[in-house]
Amino acid sequence: MEGGATYVSDLGNLKATELRLGLPGTDAPEKPTPENPRGSKRALLEANEEFRGKSKSPEADPNGQEAAPMAKAQVVGWPPIRSYRKNSFQARKAEAEGAGLLVKVSMDGAPYLRKIDLKVYKGYKELGEALENLFKCFSLGELSGMEGCNGSEYAITYEDKDGDWMLVGDVPWEMFISSCKRLRIMTGSEARGMRSSP
Amino acid sequence: MSEDEEDERGGGGEGKRWSPDLVGGRGGGSGGGDPPPFSDQVLENVLENVIQFLDSRRDRNAASLVCRSWCRAEAQTRRDLFIGNCYAVSPARAVERFRRVRALVLKGKPRFADFNLVPPRWGAGFYPWLAALVPAYPWLERLCLKRMFVSDDDLFLLAKSFPSFRDLTLICCDGFGTAGLAAIAEHCRHLRVLDLIENDVEEEMVDWVSRFSTTSLESLVFDCVGCAVDLDALEALVARSPSLRRLRVNQHVSVAHLRRLMARAPQLTHLGTGSFGDGGGGGGEMEVADLRAAFAASRSLVCLSGFRDLAPEYLPAIYPVCANLTSLNLSFADITADQLMPVIIRCHNLQTFWVLDTVGDEGLRLVAATCKDLRELRVFPLDASEDSEGSVSDVGLTAISQGCRNLRSILYFCQRMTNAAVATMSENCQELVVFRLCIMGRHRPDYVTREPMDEGFGAIVMNCKKLTRLAVSGLLTDRAFGYIGKYGKLLRTLSVAFAGNTDLALRYVLEGCPKLQKLEIRDSPFGDAGLLSGIHHYYNMRFLWMNSCKLSIRGCKEVARRLPHLVVEVIRDKLEEDDVEAVEKLYLYRSLAGRRDDAPPFVEIL
């Protein structure tokens, strides 16, 4: 923007790589963001002008980058899709991309749940340690529940794809993370019941 | 299957006809004053006997305005009460006037709340209404709530207070969880309908399905309940419900379980599947064949939905029922046109079809080729973001318009559109009542001509003479709104986003559309002048919503001053506002109840 006429030819390439908010081929200054309604009218008019200008530009990409030259920050609630629908796909998308396997973890008596990414852990031991860390503020104590809880009142269970509640640690780790939907740290007598069965 | 299902027939008319002179002066009522003399009493009895046959609420509203005795007779015989805005009238007033209500529909938050534009705890709590309903309507049978806050305690109270209670429908509500559902199941012994549609349900992990005490269940819809249910209990419930016609389960119900449920209920007409794949269990071909047999045995199925976690090789299982289907919802199934083809070519009786844009223009062409009686089409985006590729375009829209001449309602998400395609649809589909086009990238023009989308939408309002609902998008100038104001004479609902240039646009609409009931606008450059141009009309509307426009507190105060029966709410998300003058969110609505007393701190009522 500061480059005077003498520099343009020399630094023509540099200008092309300059990072700005604006369509290529324009010298318009940075546009205000959509969150600021006061300036948006003028910006919109300028945007309209730019579109007309842009259609004559050979660089114009007919398919993409046609949005108004405002900040491309995520706008709340646009496009207008209900979160019910968005959430249905996001979970699957994340799984598909191997971006992680987020599952909720609840603990009996805790006022809120946590979420962890199962793909981050290499095995049951690491998982156990992570859970201990997460819930230690609720005085979890020793949570060595994978190979059989000794001395603690907790049992770590998970809900599998069929909707059944299983004790964590019975199946190989890989099989576990592919079928685990959510985790629940059970306390008290329920926990004793789960652990005592062979 | 009712994403934003509006009662188009009833239109904007509310349970309480908005007429301050007649009703207001008499304190709402069917009471008041000495009883009429004998002959008049006879006349009233006759009137009641006649008026009781009136079903449509618009007819009833009209009848109630004729004179006092008609108003009384109508109030005595109204069984179905529709309250389009829970804040438009106080519960006390409603129950005072209508003494014999058996069914109530109550709507709360404005529709843009679905897109996170209304802060949580804004309002629309059900409890104040419930507290009035309990003593007033002991024989209440049916309740439908949309966009209300309903707590578990409310559901407990509801379940215990109405011995004849039959139908509960909750749409886009929040605040309750499985504990509340358990109460409904347990205490509503004559429950016929429990329809939970797109609610935000707290996952309390309370088993509710095993608590049902009714044997007359006709409809159970719970696909929005996120936690698993006791599948044995569900099967037992289905087995003891001979009247069950509609069942929509959530994604925790596997195909294996689905087969068992279908075997128990071969009389089902509406089925929503759970997950429609093998779920890692390796079911394979055997399972698909068994599933297909289950569908073959369900001779009454006319409506199918669900299809979560779809494995495409399972789709052939539904072939046996395709020819009978009038409604198919594949909008959670990520499939291509090739995968859609063998299904859709069998569905020649389809009237309602919801699908993902992954089927592309080619998939839509297939739909157009087969579904000649299609009335409603919704095409949702798999990737709902502005920068997404977009898999359908003007090509698909044109194909649909050429094949489906009976189309009444369309919702179409895309990234590329042309005025020509929209105009073609306006010419081919003369029956259109609802036209909602969402070009996801903001301010996108016609991608071929680079013009604004004015002419396309103009053609829609000009040619589609029955149009009552319109949602616009893309690059639009004031001209588009000029068309809407000039031709949209039956328009009742209008949704605007990122459109228009000046206040003129808003003025065109407010001055030109006499039937306008609901106007929702976001991120458009309309200011006080535009707002004030609607003063003559706001009492005839259910509401106006505007966010991220150019309104100022002065303009809003002016409206509030000139229209005392309007509630004008200014909603501030961030309490520390730089600019106290600017109004970020405005929600105004007519009301007989005056300013509400449950407004949270971030709502200022002018």
Interface residues (C-beta under 8 A of the other chain):
Chain A: P34 E35 P37 R38 S40 K41 L44 L45 A47 N48 F51 R52 K54 S55 P62 N63 G64 E66 A67 A68 K72 Q74 V75 V76 G77 W78 P79 P80 I81 R82 S83 Y84 R85 K86 S88 F89 R92 K104 S106 E159 K161 D162 G163 S178 S179 K181 R184
Chain B: E3 F112 D114 F115 N116 L117 C172 E198 D200 E203 M205 C224 A228 V229 L231 H252 V253 S254 G279 G280 G281 R308 D309 S331 F332 D334 F380 P381 L382 A384 S385 E386 D387 F413 R416 C438 M440 G441 R442 H443 R444 P445 Y447 R450 P452 L475 T477 A497 F498 N501 T502 R522 D523 P525 S548 C549 K550 D579 A582 E584
